[in-house]
Amino acid sequence: MHACSLGALKGAYSGNYTWNVDGTAVTGTVTGTYTTEDPCIGTMVLDEGGTAVNEFCAVFGNGNLRLVQTDPWITITRTMEKMPD
């Protein structure tokens, strides 16, 4: 059984981020596109300040995402949390 069942989706998103880099807060905006396939896995392309990165993503039932960057030059895992309205 999977945590969610969204079916196939495609779309775009935008938002703000805050990273901690050696104790310094770095903020910015992110835009991108996504494609999901049932059961709640898919791919994303993020544009973080002019650098496009490719991600594999898993969508959880609460709307949160787990991302793994799939570009050959770096390995990063991330969690995106849905903020309350």
LUMKE-624395 format. One line per 3 residues: number of its first residue (from 0); for each residue x, y, z of N, C-alpha, C, CB. Coordinates in Angstrom, 2 decimals. Glycine has a CB too. Layout:
<recs>
NUM = X/Y/Z/X/Y/Z/X/Y/Z/X/Y/Z | ...
</recs>
This chain:
<recs>
0 = 0.85/-1.18/0.00/0.00/0.00/0.00/0.89/1.24/0.00/-0.96/0.00/1.22 | 0.52/2.23/-0.78/1.29/3.46/-0.89/0.66/4.55/-0.04/1.39/3.91/-2.35 | 1.49/5.53/0.35/1.03/6.61/1.23/0.01/7.52/0.55/2.20/7.43/1.70
3 = -0.02/7.58/-0.75/-0.97/8.42/-1.46/-1.22/7.84/-2.84/-0.46/9.87/-1.56 | -2.20/8.37/-3.51/-2.51/7.93/-4.87/-2.97/9.13/-5.67/-3.58/6.81/-4.87 | -2.02/9.87/-6.20/-2.33/11.09/-6.95/-2.62/10.81/-8.41/-1.20/12.06/-6.84
6 = -2.13/9.71/-8.94/-2.22/9.50/-10.37/-1.16/10.34/-11.08/-3.63/9.86/-10.89 | -1.26/10.41/-12.38/-0.27/11.16/-13.16/-0.60/12.65/-13.12/-0.23/10.65/-14.63 | 0.38/13.47/-12.77/0.23/14.91/-12.71/1.40/15.59/-13.38/0.10/15.39/-11.25
9 = 1.16/16.76/-13.97/2.23/17.61/-14.49/1.89/19.03/-14.10/2.39/17.47/-16.05 | 2.90/19.83/-13.84/2.63/21.21/-13.50/3.89/21.99/-13.20/1.71/21.27/-12.32 | 3.68/23.16/-12.62/4.77/24.07/-12.27/4.58/24.52/-10.82/4.83/25.30/-13.24
12 = 5.65/24.98/-10.22/5.58/25.46/-8.84/6.58/26.59/-8.65/5.85/24.31/-7.84 | 6.40/27.30/-7.55/7.36/28.34/-7.16/7.30/28.46/-5.65/7.05/29.72/-7.85 | 8.36/28.98/-5.07/8.40/29.15/-3.63/9.67/29.82/-3.17/8.25/27.81/-2.94
15 = 9.84/29.88/-1.88/11.02/30.47/-1.25/11.78/29.38/-0.51/10.62/31.61/-0.28 | 13.08/29.57/-0.35/13.87/28.61/0.42/14.79/29.35/1.38/14.67/27.69/-0.51 | 15.19/28.64/2.42/16.23/29.09/3.34/17.15/27.91/3.57/15.62/29.63/4.70
18 = 18.43/28.07/3.30/19.43/27.05/3.53/20.38/27.54/4.60/20.19/26.71/2.23 | 20.94/26.61/5.34/22.00/26.90/6.29/23.30/26.43/5.66/21.74/26.21/7.68 | 24.19/27.37/5.33/25.48/27.05/4.74/26.56/27.50/5.71/25.65/27.74/3.34
21 = 27.15/26.55/6.42/28.19/26.83/7.41/27.75/27.90/8.40/29.47/27.28/6.71 | 26.49/27.80/8.86/25.98/28.72/9.86/25.42/30.02/9.31/27.05/29.03/10.80 | 25.46/30.21/8.01/24.93/31.42/7.40/23.63/31.10/6.67/25.96/32.05/6.43
24 = 22.58/31.88/6.94/21.30/31.68/6.27/21.37/32.22/4.85/20.15/32.36/7.06 | 21.00/31.40/3.89/20.95/31.79/2.49/19.51/31.64/2.05/21.93/30.92/1.60 | 18.92/32.71/1.52/17.53/32.66/1.10/17.42/32.96/-0.39/16.67/33.65/1.91
27 = 16.32/32.54/-0.98/16.10/32.80/-2.40/14.76/32.26/-2.83/17.22/32.20/-3.24 | 14.55/32.27/-4.12/13.32/31.73/-4.68/13.65/30.55/-5.58/12.55/32.82/-5.48 | 12.69/29.68/-5.75/12.85/28.51/-6.60/11.61/28.37/-7.47/13.08/27.21/-5.74
30 = 11.80/28.01/-8.71/10.70/27.71/-9.62/11.03/26.39/-10.30/10.48/28.87/-10.66 | 10.04/25.78/-10.88/10.33/24.54/-11.58/9.09/23.87/-12.12/11.04/23.61/-10.68 | 9.31/22.68/-12.65/8.23/21.86/-13.18/8.30/20.48/-12.54/8.31/21.76/-14.73
33 = 7.19/19.76/-12.56/7.17/18.41/-12.01/6.28/17.51/-12.86/6.68/18.42/-10.56 | 6.58/16.22/-12.78/5.78/15.18/-13.38/5.72/14.04/-12.38/6.37/14.71/-14.77 | 4.52/13.57/-12.02/4.41/12.42/-11.13/3.68/11.30/-11.84/3.68/12.81/-9.83
36 = 3.94/10.11/-11.35/3.26/8.93/-11.83/2.76/8.18/-10.60/4.19/8.03/-12.71 | 1.65/7.51/-10.74/1.15/6.70/-9.62/2.14/5.60/-9.37/-0.27/6.12/-9.91 | 2.56/5.28/-8.19/2.09/5.78/-6.91/2.98/6.86/-6.31/1.97/4.64/-5.95
39 = 2.74/8.06/-6.64/3.33/9.24/-5.99/4.85/9.32/-6.09/2.95/9.26/-4.55 | 5.38/8.93/-7.22/6.81/9.14/-7.47/6.92/9.90/-8.77/7.60/7.77/-7.54 | 8.01/10.61/-8.93/8.14/11.37/-10.16/9.47/12.08/-10.26/7.03/12.36/-10.27
42 = 9.49/13.08/-11.12/10.69/13.86/-11.35/10.36/15.34/-11.27/11.32/13.52/-12.72 | 11.37/16.13/-10.93/11.23/17.58/-10.85/12.45/18.21/-11.49/11.06/18.06/-9.38 | 12.28/19.37/-12.10/13.40/20.19/-12.56/13.26/21.52/-11.82/13.40/20.38/-14.15
45 = 14.26/21.85/-11.00/14.24/23.07/-10.20/15.18/24.09/-10.81/14.63/22.78/-8.75 | 14.81/25.36/-10.74/15.69/26.46/-11.12/15.94/27.26/-9.86/15.07/27.35/-12.26 | 17.13/27.10/-9.31/17.51/27.78/-8.07/18.51/28.87/-8.41/18.11/26.77/-7.05
48 = 18.00/30.03/-8.73/18.88/31.16/-9.02/19.66/30.99/-10.30/19.83/31.36/-7.89 | 19.06/30.40/-11.33/19.72/30.28/-12.61/20.39/28.95/-12.85/20.71/31.33/-12.74 | 20.42/28.06/-11.86/21.01/26.74/-12.02/19.89/25.70/-12.02/22.04/26.44/-10.91
51 = 19.71/25.01/-13.13/18.68/23.97/-13.21/19.25/22.67/-12.65/18.20/23.77/-14.68 | 18.50/22.04/-11.76/18.88/20.74/-11.21/17.74/19.76/-11.41/19.25/20.86/-9.70 | 18.09/18.49/-11.54/17.12/17.43/-11.77/16.97/16.61/-10.50/17.55/16.53/-12.95
54 = 15.73/16.28/-10.16/15.43/15.57/-8.92/14.50/14.39/-9.17/14.80/16.53/-7.90 | 14.69/13.34/-8.39/13.70/12.28/-8.26/12.91/12.62/-7.01/14.37/10.84/-8.17 | 11.59/12.45/-7.03/10.82/12.81/-5.85/9.82/11.74/-5.48/10.09/14.12/-6.08
57 = 9.52/11.68/-4.19/8.46/10.83/-3.65/7.51/11.74/-2.88/9.03/9.69/-2.72 | 6.22/11.61/-3.12/5.21/12.43/-2.47/4.57/11.61/-1.37/4.14/12.94/-3.49 | 4.51/12.18/-0.16/3.90/11.50/0.97/2.46/11.96/1.13/4.69/11.75/2.25
60 = 1.66/11.19/1.85/0.24/11.47/2.02/-0.07/12.82/2.63/-0.35/10.43/2.86 | 0.85/13.38/3.41/0.63/14.69/4.03/1.03/15.85/3.13/1.39/14.78/5.34 | 1.44/15.56/1.89/1.82/16.61/0.95/3.29/16.94/0.96/1.05/17.84/1.23
63 = 4.08/16.36/1.87/5.51/16.60/1.91/6.21/15.81/0.81/6.08/16.22/3.28 | 7.40/16.28/0.41/8.18/15.64/-0.63/9.54/15.22/-0.10/8.34/16.56/-1.84 | 10.06/14.14/-0.60/11.45/13.73/-0.38/12.11/13.76/-1.74/11.57/12.29/0.32
66 = 13.22/14.48/-1.88/13.89/14.68/-3.17/15.31/14.14/-3.13/13.91/16.17/-3.54 | 15.75/13.58/-4.22/17.14/13.16/-4.40/17.62/13.75/-5.71/17.29/11.59/-4.38 | 18.65/14.58/-5.64/19.18/15.20/-6.86/19.87/14.14/-7.70/20.17/16.36/-6.51
69 = 19.58/14.14/-8.99/20.07/13.09/-9.89/21.09/13.59/-10.90/18.93/12.46/-10.61 | 21.63/14.78/-10.71/22.68/15.27/-11.60/24.01/14.59/-11.27/22.82/16.82/-11.50 | 24.86/14.35/-12.27/26.09/13.58/-12.03/27.14/14.28/-11.18/26.70/13.21/-13.33
72 = 27.09/15.58/-11.04/28.16/16.30/-10.34/27.94/16.45/-8.84/28.31/17.65/-10.94 | 26.78/16.04/-8.30/26.53/16.24/-6.87/25.43/15.29/-6.40/26.13/17.71/-6.58 | 25.47/14.93/-5.13/24.41/14.14/-4.52/23.84/14.92/-3.35/24.92/12.74/-4.06
75 = 22.56/15.24/-3.42/21.87/15.98/-2.37/20.52/15.33/-2.15/21.72/17.50/-2.73 | 20.13/15.15/-0.89/18.76/14.76/-0.58/18.11/15.93/0.13/18.72/13.45/0.29 | 16.82/16.11/-0.09/16.09/17.23/0.49/14.71/16.77/0.93/15.97/18.41/-0.51
78 = 14.13/17.53/1.84/12.74/17.34/2.23/12.04/18.67/2.05/12.62/16.83/3.71 | 10.90/18.66/1.37/10.06/19.85/1.23/8.80/19.61/2.05/9.71/20.15/-0.29 | 8.48/20.57/2.91/7.30/20.44/3.76/6.23/21.42/3.33/7.67/20.67/5.23
81 = 5.01/20.93/3.25/3.87/21.79/2.94/3.60/22.70/4.13/2.60/20.94/2.59 | 3.53/23.98/3.89/3.29/24.96/4.96/1.79/25.12/5.15/3.96/26.33/4.65 | 1.36/25.34/6.40/-0.07/25.55/6.62/-0.56/26.82/5.95/-0.38/25.60/8.12
84 = -1.84/26.81/5.53/-2.43/28.00/4.89/-2.62/29.11/5.90/-3.77/27.65/4.23
</recs>
